Amino acid sequence: MTPTNARRGAFVSFEGIDGSGKSTQARRLAETLRAAGRDVVLTREPGGSPGAEEIRRLVLEGDPDRWSAETEILLFTAARRDHMERTILPALAAGQVVICDRFADSTRMYQGLSRGDLRGLVDQLHDLMVGREPDLTVLIDMDPETGLTRALSRQGREERFETFGADLQRQMRQGFLDLAAAAPDRVRVIDGARPVEDVTRDVQDLVTTFLAGR
């Protein structure tokens, strides 16, 4: 068997609207890959490093109008840069599989589309300050109303974006699907409106096949 540290690292992100089940699937995938002998880093955005976790509290809690969309883009980009420097890039260099719950695609959708056409600004900052896309993005697709109901039922503190309502979730869903159509080699869509075990099977089949081909 090839030693873990000799394997090529891989960067897998999970995307989807709020309540789509992507966090559950990311966690299950990490558990399965670890059981198979892979060295896995399970992380999230915003967050994933000490500095980025501090920014997470700023952007996910509080009043929906706390920040302008432009300010949010700067905050998310700062968090992502720190996350890349301190967590993702070192893990990839060590041959680990990085599984990230949300990455730049979420910023493209939420900040780039939700309150004005700012997608170009998001992409410019990403190219300048981050400059890296995941090797594979798993998009868990979900009906917006169902997803929002799930998300709000958690009754957690980090509900700032959920409070924007179903219209935003519908806009985000279509945006994610458009992104998948534009980048089919990287973004793969999984139907999340099924029993969780069925979704898990398809996600793990997709990712293990991808890793085997690297």
PyMOL commands that set and color helices and strands:
alter all, ss='L'
color gray80, all
select helices_A, chain A and resi 4-6+22-35+50-60+69-93+104-113+119-129+144-153+162-164+166-182+196-212
alter helices_A, ss='H'
color red, helices_A
select strands_A, chain A and resi 10-15+40-44+97-101+136-141+187-191
alter strands_A, ss='S'
color yellow, strands_A
deselect
rebuild
show_as cartoon
